[in-house]
């Protein structure tokens, strides 16, 4: 059992509860992990964790990082916290720590992914550099030691993540999630730069080809338990190892003109507009009621196979998706009559009771 800290727990953990109660268990699990990390951090003198719960209706950040002169810089904590990712401090820097129960080798879990939307101003080949380290205190035995807790400490764990890039327009990867590692040796809580991909073909420089003006999404997915990410640089040309350069600014994408993108858009919009009859100058309020009943009795007639063919044509033009069809009965339609006659009582000349009863039926 974990002893609760004697003071409020502080950090920037952000999590949004789902509306479905069936999915709450994983969310409570995430919060439990955050509290556990908070207590570990407090014992090690790092600090605690503050939990901020986001509810439905909170605003969503639609801005994206914008490259300048072929350079993009992302602070790791700018991403929304997902899965076992938590915020903490390592080597004097705010980092995102992947504090999973165990490492996730050979599988890319989208629920454990940090995302950064971006665009750049220059086309070309860009190089990745990840400023990262490991936190041994949160690593499980098999990840930290050879042959369990009795072996020597490992140097090949707690030092990597999966990195991929998505073309936002197509939803396809232009760089499949690939292990990107940092050579840390036996270091603990010491941040260094990693610039190398590793897959079945071997080791090679971490690069990706980008086009100016296109929208992309950088994804960093948890792989090694205890991996801590501080920042990412994506530079046209050689990798930039700079922990002082400012983070790239964020801006909102320019909305695309639907008419420019699709020439048929304007025509479709014009077809969907119902013609409006011009006012002939008659200011009598009775004309509006008579017009209502004209349509009202047309709807009743349509229940029995009749109706106005022109009105049906307009309905087909103006309704893109009528949705599920509900069964309408004569009783349903006649239920409109009572409130309408109440309105008429206040607006129309008073007649005898027998005429009103004949009208109501």
Secondary structure, DSSP 4 states (H G I P E B T S, - for coil): -PPPPSS-----EEEE--S-GGGHHHHHHHHHHHHHHHHHHHHTTS----EEEE-TT-----EEEE-BTTEEEEEGGGSPP-TTEEEEEETTEEEEEE--SS--TT---GGGEEEEEEE-SS-EEEEEEEEEEE-GGGS-HHHHBTTGGGSPBPSSSSSEEEEEEEETTTTEEEEEEEEEE---TT-SS--EEE-EEEETTEEEE-EEEE-TT--EEEEEEE-STTEEEEEEEEEESS----SSSPPPPEEEPPPP-HHHH-THHHHHHHHTSPP-PPP-S---THHHHHHHHHHHHHHHHHHTT---HHHHHHHHHH-S---SPPP--HHHHHTHHHHHHHHHHHHSPP--HHHHHHHH-
